């Protein structure tokens, strides 16, 4: 996966037969365990909060490095 591509659409998530299915942009199609899905959700929230903060502070003169 290339890291230089930025998507603005969310990944669809569903559950079937005890598996969590992720269907996202650029043909992402992944099945993970419920435990992995919970940890991924936590990681996504943490990353989203950090990125929003960075975006808010990017033009301020006292931004942290």
Secondary structure, 3 states (H helix, E strand, C coil): CCCCCCCCCCCEEEEECCEEEEEECCCEEEEEEHHHHHHHHHHHHHHHHHHHHHHHHCCCCCCCC
